[in-house]
Amino acid sequence: MSNKKQKCLLDRATSAVLWFTVAYMIAQIIRALVG
């Protein structure tokens, strides 16, 4: 049970990192277009 919960947290962390990376890339593109 503990192992499953840990995997869930890991998946959530991976998802958060992925979304942060996507948001950062979008911000860079917008900055390039605006600037």
trRosetta pair geometry for C-beta under 8 A, 3 or more apart (Angstrom, degrees):
i j d omega theta_ij theta_ji phi_ij phi_ji
1 4 5.8 -53 -152 32 32 111
1 5 6.6 30 152 -17 64 105
2 5 5.8 -57 -151 36 32 111
2 6 6.3 35 151 -22 66 107
3 6 5.7 -55 -150 34 31 114
3 7 6.5 33 152 -21 64 104
4 7 5.7 -53 -152 33 33 112
4 8 6.6 37 149 -23 64 103
5 8 5.5 -50 -152 31 34 115
5 9 6.6 35 150 -17 64 103
6 9 5.7 -53 -153 36 34 111
6 10 6.4 36 149 -21 65 106
7 10 5.4 -52 -148 36 34 115
7 11 6.3 37 152 -21 66 102
8 11 5.7 -51 -149 34 30 111
8 12 6.4 31 151 -19 63 107
9 12 5.6 -55 -148 37 32 112
9 13 6.2 33 153 -20 66 105
10 13 5.7 -53 -147 36 31 111
10 14 6.3 32 153 -19 64 106
11 14 5.7 -54 -147 37 30 112
11 15 6.2 33 152 -21 64 107
12 15 5.6 -52 -148 35 30 114
12 16 6.4 33 152 -21 64 105
13 16 5.6 -52 -149 34 32 113
13 17 6.5 31 153 -18 64 104
14 17 5.8 -54 -150 36 31 111
14 18 6.3 34 151 -22 64 107
15 18 5.6 -55 -149 35 30 114
15 19 6.4 27 155 -15 65 106
16 19 5.9 -55 -147 38 30 107
16 20 6.2 32 153 -21 64 108
17 20 5.6 -55 -147 36 30 114
17 21 6.3 33 153 -21 64 105
18 21 5.8 -54 -151 34 29 112
18 22 6.5 28 152 -17 64 106
19 22 5.6 -53 -147 37 34 112
19 23 6.2 34 154 -19 67 107
20 23 5.7 -54 -146 38 29 111
20 24 6.2 33 153 -22 64 107
21 24 5.7 -54 -147 35 29 113
21 25 6.4 30 154 -19 64 105
22 25 5.8 -55 -150 35 30 111
22 26 6.4 30 153 -18 65 106
23 26 5.7 -54 -148 37 32 112
23 27 6.3 35 152 -22 64 106
24 27 5.6 -53 -149 35 31 114
24 28 6.5 33 152 -21 64 104
25 28 5.6 -53 -150 34 32 113
25 29 6.5 33 151 -19 65 104
26 29 5.7 -53 -150 35 33 112
26 30 6.3 32 153 -17 66 106
27 30 5.8 -54 -146 38 31 110
27 31 6.2 33 154 -21 64 108
28 31 5.7 -54 -146 37 29 113
28 32 6.3 31 153 -21 63 106
29 32 5.7 -54 -149 35 30 112
29 33 6.4 27 153 -16 64 107
30 33 5.7 -57 -148 38 31 109
30 34 6.0 22 158 -12 68 111
31 34 6.0 -58 -137 44 27 104
31 35 5.5 6 170 1 67 119
32 35 6.5 -56 -121 51 19 95
